[in-house]
């Protein structure tokens, strides 16, 4: 099923934002050289201009510490890459480039031996096969970009990296399964959510099954209460999709928009349906913290995996030598959506298509079909807050 597993190094798809295998550049708009004992990429200072700093801030990207990699990310972000993909790629690039600099090697001078040594390092540190696959994709992409657009001939050809690195050949741990909530667990979670907004967010997440970012970035104009529909952005593959609202969810959204939301500070100036205290969109970190704490109070939280951290990561994050991954996060709501539909008898292949929201034909069939029982039948599969 789509999005059924989470890797220990999966920053975007898991929606839990584990620490990057690098640490986030916190220099903001300042132009500071990445920390390294090795003389960094000669073209880093040239590419690390205000436009790049602005893009890093807007898309929450990591500074890869190499001018070639900056150019690769700048050219492709919001063109070939969605911002969430660009953030993941920037993190992976920075970790790879830091590894090269530790061995006094520039990106364009990296050999196949350097790439292979890095991949083995990933496998030994417990990274999954799918994570190694992402690194291979990123490395081949940046090497191809250097060759085609940077007027530099890299030491290793991108085709060779793609052919020689086989993720399945490494000894890697199995993908980490996250169990969905059953109806009783969902009800227990609802009871421990302290505000109307948080209960409504979780209800919408379970009933509609969107990705966390799709849910958190809903705008006021995206809701049609009278028509009982809501339009969401597809933050993964682009475009927009429309979903129906159950009568219960529509009533709660009406109450939220007309009674609860106007009392929030800065809400009047925010376009978002569920604004943060600062008026912007609720961040993934904030949303996860809300759900994880409520799950702990409800007695349904547990640690399902760990990832070792470097000393630098520990210092930046202010935590111990390992990162813990929890069963109940924002992404769990999406798993719960698909699982409850499966319990109602919907086919797994059809649920997978609905989760993607990439096919308007599929969305129309399973949400707005001529058979009105489908619409209400899907809504009846989900619990609602009994508060």
N, C-alpha and C positions, 0 to 999 in steps of 0.2 A: 504494500500500500504506500501511496505517496507520503513522504516525510515520516515514515514509520520508525526510523532509527536516528540516533544522534551519535556523532563521534566525539571523542574526548577533546578534539581540537577544532570542533565545528563552531565557529563564532556566530555565523549569521543564521543558518538554518535551525539551530537549536533554540534560538531566541533567548538563550541564557547568557550570552556574552561572557564566556569564560575568558580569562586573561589571554591576551594574545601571546604567542610565543616570542613576541617582542614586547617592549613597553612603549606605550603611546607617547608620541612626541608632544610635550606639554609646553613647547616654546611659544605657542600662539602665533602672533604675527612677527615675533622676533626671528632674526636670521641667525640661528646658532648651529654650529657644526655638530653632527652626531658624535656621541662619545665613542672614541676608538683610539687605541694606541697606534693604529695603522693610518697612514695618510689616505684620507678618503678620496672618492672619485674626483678627479680633477675638474669635471664639469658640474659637480654638485652645486657650487656657489652660483654658477651662471644660471642654472635652472631653478634654483630656490628663490624665485622672485615673489613679488607681491601677489601676482595672479595665482601662483601655486599655493601660497599661504592662505589666500582667500578660499581656494578650492578645498584645501585641507580642512578649514573651519566649516565650510558649508556641507561637505560630504563626510566629515568626521574621519578623514583618511589619516594613515600613518605616514611619517616621513621615511622613505626607504633608504635614505642615506646615499643615493646614487643619482646623478643627473640623468642617465639613460632611463632608469626606472621611473623617475619623475615624469619625463617626457612621455613614456609609455602610458602612465596612468592619466596624465593630463589629456592626451589625445583621445583616450577611450572612455573616460568617465562621462556618463550621460550621453554617450554616443553608442558604443558597443556594450558598455558596462552600465548596469544600474548602480546607483550609489552604494547599495548594500554589497554588491559584488565587488565594486571598486575598493570598498573598505577591507573586505576579506583579502583581496589580491595585494593591497598595499601592506597589510600585516605580514602576509606570507613572504613578500619580496623583502621586507626589512629583515626578517629572521634569516633568510637565505644570504642576503648581502652582509649582515653582521657576521655570519659564519665565515664567509669568504674573507672579510677584513681581518678576522681573528687569525687567519692563515696567510695574511699579507697578500691577498689576491683581489684584484679589481674584477667587477662583474664581466667586462668584456674579455678578460684574460682567463676566466675560469675554464678548466679543462673538464673532460668527461670524468676524470678521476675525482675532481673536486665535487662535481654534481653527485656522483655515486657515493662518495663519502658522506655527503650531507643527507642523502636519502637513508643511508644506513643509520645515521645518527637519529633520524626521525623514528625509524623502526625500533631502535633500542630504547628510545624514551617513551614507547608505548603508543605512538600515533597509529591510527587505523589505516587500513588500505585506502579508504576513500579520501582520507586526508593527504596521503602520499600522492594520490591521483590529482588532487587540487594543486599541490606543489609542482608536479610535473607540468600541468597545464600552464601555470603561471610562469615557470622558467622557460618553457618553449615559447610562450607568448612574448616575453621580454627579449629573448634572444632573436626572435624573428623580427621584432621591431627595430632592434639595434642594426641588424643586417640590412633592412629595407630602407630605414628612414634616418639613421644616425651617421651614415657614411663611415661606419666603423665595421671592420670584419671581426666578429667575435671568434675566440679561439675554438669554441665548440659550436657546431651547427645545430640549429633548433631541431632539424629532422632527426639528428643522431640521438638527441636527448629523448625525443618521443619514441624512437625505436628501441633504444637500449634500456630505458627505465620501464620495467614492468611491475606495477604496484602489487600484483598478486604474488610475485615471487618473494616478497619480503615476509618475514615472520611478524605478523601483526595481530593485535588482540581483536576479538570479534566486535562488531558494532554494538554500541550500548543501547539496549532496548529500554524504552520508557513506557510503563504501563499507563493506559488511560484511566480516568476516574469512572467508577460506576455511578449509578444514580444516587445511591445513598451517600457516597463520598462527596459527590457534587453538592448535595444538600448540606453536608457538614461544612464544606468550604464556604458556601454562601453565608452560613450562620456566623462565621468568624470574620467576615468582611465588614469593617466598621462603618463604612459610609455608603450612602445610596449610589454615588458614582461608581464606587468599586464593585458593588454587587451588580450594577447594570453592565459594567464592562465585562465582567466574567460571564454573565448571562448571555450577552451578545456573542462573546467568544465561543461559548458552547453551542448556542443555537445556530450560528451562521458559519462557523468553522473557518474564519479568515486567518491569514497570517497575522502575527502580532502587529507588524507595522501597518498593514492594511486597516486593522481595527483602531490603532492609536491615532491614525491620521484622518479619520472621518471628519468631514467638515459639516457645519450646520446646514448648508444648502444641499448636502447629499441625502437628506432624509425627506421622504414624502409620507407623513403620518397618515393623511387621509387615504392615500393609495396603498398604504402598508408596504412600502418598498424602501430599500436603501441602496445607494450606489457606492461602491468601494473602488479604490485604486488597486490595481494589481501591481504591487511594488516589486514583484519578482520578474515578471515577463512583460510588463507594460500594459497599457490600456485600462479599461474600467469594466466592472461587472455589476449587475443589479441582482439583489436578492430580496425575497419576500420577508416581511416581518409577521411573526405570529401576533395574534390579537393582544396577548399579554405583554409581549415585548414592545409593541407599538404604544400601548397605554403607558408603560413605564417610561418610554422615551419622551412621550408628550409631557408627562409630569416633570421629568428631568429638565427638559428644555424651557418649560414655562415657569416652574416653581423653584427647583433646586439650583440649577446652573446659574441663574441671574444673581444669586447671593454670593457667588465665588468672587474673590478679588481679581480684578483685571479680566473677568470673563467677557465683559461687554466689548473689549477691544480684541478678543481672540476669535479667529474663524473656526477653531476646532470644537467639535462636539464635547470632547472630554479633555479640556485644557489642563495643563499642569498649574501649579501655584504661580508660576511665572507668566502664564498666559499662552505659552507655546504648546506644541504637541507633547503629550506624556512620553517620556523616553522609555526605551526597552528595559533599561536598568531599573527605573522607577516601577514599571508595571510588574516586572519579575519580583522585585522586593515585596510589593503588596501581596502577590499571590503566595510567595514562599513563606512569608510570615503567617499568613492566614492558615496555610496548610499545616504549619507546625502547631498552631493553636488547636487545629481540628484533629490532630493526631494522625494525619495521613501522609506526613512528609517523611522521606528517608533518603539517605545517600546512596546513589546508584553507581557512582564511579568517582575516580580521582585522577588528577594529573599533576605530576611533579613540577615545581616552579624553580626557576633560577633565582639566585640571590637578588638580582636586579628586579625581577618580577615581585618577589616578596616585599622588597623595599617600597616599590611603587604602590602595590596593592594593600600593603599593611596587614598581610596575613601570613600564615605559617608556610611550611615547605611544600604544601600541596593544595591544589584547588579541588574543592568538593563539588560534585554535580548532584543535583537533587531531582527526585522523581517528579515533583509537582512544580512546574514553571508555567509561564505564559503559553509556551508551545504545547503543554499538556492539554490545554483547552481544545486545540485542533485535533489531537488524537482522540479526545473524548467525543467530539462531534462525530468523527468517522466511526468510532466503536459503537456509539448508541444507535447510529443508523444501521450498522451491521446487525445489531440485536433486533432491530425492527424488520429485518429480512431483506434489506437492500443489498444488491450484488456488490462485492468488493471492487470489481473493475469499474462499476459505475460510480461508486463513492470516490474512487481515485480520480476519475475525470472531473467530478464535481469539485473536489478539493483544489484542482489546478485552476479552475475557472478560466481556462484558456479557450474553451470552445463555447461560443454563445449557443450553439445548437444543443449542447449537453445541458447548459444551465437552464435554457428554456424548457427542455424536456422534463428535467427533474424538479424544477421549482415552479414553472408556469405552464405546465401541460394542461391539456383539456380536462384531464381527470382531476377535479378539485380535491379529491381525497389525498392526492400526493402532497399538495401544499400543506394541508392540515395534518396529514399523517406524519410528515417529517417533523413538524413543529411539536406534535404530541410526544415525540420520542424523547424530548428534552425536559429536565426538571427546571423549575423556576424558583426564584428566592421566595420562601414562605415567610416573608417579613414585610 
